[in-house]
Amino acid sequence: MRTAYVLVLHEVRMLASLVLWAARRTHGIVDGEGGRAFGYARGQGAVMFGFAFVCVVETLTMSVLLRDYPAVHRVWLALDVYTLLFVVGLHASNVVRPHVLAPGSLRIRRGVHVDLRIPLEKISDVRRELRASHQRADGQLDLAVGAQTSVTLELVEPVPHLTFLGRRRGIRLVRFHADDADGLVRAIRQARSAPSPGSPGSPGSSGSPGSPGRPRRPAVPDRPV
């Protein structure tokens, strides 16, 4: 029952991604929260549209071959339309659900399949690393696009990650792709080095130099005895 629920939810999110894509909107970017989006779908766009073109050609071909079998043709046409929607929806979900660097956290995503939030203080190292081959290992998450990853994150401690079917894993190393990998790496490093709001070194905190904090009362000289 749970597997069926997950599959239905997956399809609903795919269809919702098509709507967001048509409206030129993104998921997970809230105005006023300072989040910055980093896309990753550019490297697979041509491949996905190639699959969609093949689906259209196959639909037209089967329509001709099954023209004398209307019942079979209707069933096959429904399957072909669903397959086309699935392919386009898969690409749309990658476009409208980018990686998001927000104050205090990094949100790594892969369509509707993966949504992993990592606090910035748990990142021990981030680097630009192009890899085209990946071996599965415990505690490691590889999110390749076009069979390659371009950013590597090492964490100081495992963060929880739920797989597609709900199994919990502890992740200490993440490899993923970003269209602007250099820009994302620089942004993460800057966000990690920036003081958090309210910390002693942050602007506006009461203990920071030059902050406008509460004015101190002037010292009162001792009265002569």
Secondary structure, 3 states (H helix, E strand, C coil): CHHHHHHHHHHHHHHHHHHHHHCCCCCCCCCCCCCEEECCCHHHHHHHHHHHHHHHHHHHHHHHHCCCCHHHHHHHHHHHHHHHHHHHHHHHHHHHCCEEEECCEEEEEECCCEEEEEEHHHEEEEEEEEECCCCCCCCEEEECECCEEEEEEEEEEEEEEECCCCCEEEEEEEEECCCCHHHHHHHHHHHHHCCCCCCCCCCCCCCCCCCCCCCCCCCCCCCCC
